[in-house]
Amino acid sequence: MDGAVLSSLEDPAICSPRGVHVSETGQLLVCEDGAHSVVQVDGERGVVTLISVEDRLNFPENVYHSARTDRLIVVQANDSIMITNSK
């Protein structure tokens, strides 16, 4: 590792990013604290919301995608964990 920046992203669609996860399949997942959502950042489709406040998500802080079970595991600031099927 030489510390060189390989890529960066500034997108107004991403509000207060917190935890990030690169899945085993190469998906970049970002927790948006301000928007109460988890988004997937894709070079072709842009920013796609996977889970939101409408799904009762509240201040997501960290996310993990299990390729084996195809589930998202999200840690929330209210001391709870949400597990959901990937969409």
C-alpha positions in Angstrom: 0.0 0.0 0.0 1.3 3.4 -1.0 -1.6 5.5 0.2 -2.4 6.7 -3.3 -6.1 7.8 -3.9 -7.6 5.4 -6.4 -11.0 7.1 -6.6 -13.2 9.7 -4.9 -16.8 10.6 -5.0 -18.7 13.8 -4.2 -22.4 13.5 -4.9 -25.1 15.8 -3.4 -27.4 12.7 -3.4 -25.3 11.3 -0.5 -26.2 13.0 2.7 -23.9 12.7 5.8 -22.1 9.4 4.8 -21.1 7.2 7.7 -20.2 3.5 7.3 -19.1 2.1 4.0 -18.8 -1.5 2.8 -17.5 -3.1 -0.3 -19.3 -6.4 -0.7 -17.8 -9.6 -1.9 -19.4 -8.9 -5.3 -17.8 -5.5 -5.6 -20.9 -3.3 -4.6 -20.1 -0.1 -2.7 -22.7 0.4 0.1 -22.9 3.7 2.0 -24.8 4.5 5.2 -26.4 7.9 5.0 -27.0 9.2 8.5 -28.8 12.4 7.4 -31.2 10.7 5.0 -31.7 7.6 7.1 -30.8 5.3 4.3 -28.4 2.8 2.8 -27.4 3.4 -0.8 -25.5 1.5 -3.4 -23.0 3.6 -5.4 -22.8 2.3 -9.0 -20.7 3.8 -11.8 -23.5 3.1 -14.3 -26.7 3.7 -12.3 -25.4 6.3 -9.9 -26.8 6.3 -6.3 -29.5 3.8 -5.7 -31.4 3.6 -2.3 -31.6 0.1 -0.9 -33.2 0.8 2.5 -34.7 4.0 3.8 -36.6 5.6 6.6 -39.7 4.2 5.0 -38.4 0.7 6.0 -38.0 2.0 9.6 -34.3 2.6 9.2 -33.0 5.1 11.8 -29.5 6.7 11.7 -27.6 3.9 10.0 -24.0 3.7 11.0 -22.6 0.6 9.5 -23.6 -1.9 6.8 -22.6 -5.4 5.8 -23.8 -7.4 2.8 -23.6 -11.2 3.0 -23.3 -12.7 -0.4 -24.1 -16.2 1.0 -27.5 -15.2 2.4 -28.1 -12.1 0.1 -28.9 -10.0 3.2 -28.0 -6.6 4.4 -27.1 -6.2 8.1 -27.3 -2.6 9.3 -26.2 -1.2 12.7 -28.3 1.8 13.7 -27.5 4.6 16.2 -30.5 3.6 18.4 -28.6 0.5 19.5 -30.4 -1.8 17.1 -29.5 -4.0 14.2 -31.7 -4.4 11.1 -31.4 -7.5 8.9 -33.2 -7.4 5.5 -33.1 -9.2 2.3 -31.3 -7.5 -0.5 -33.5 -5.9 -3.1 
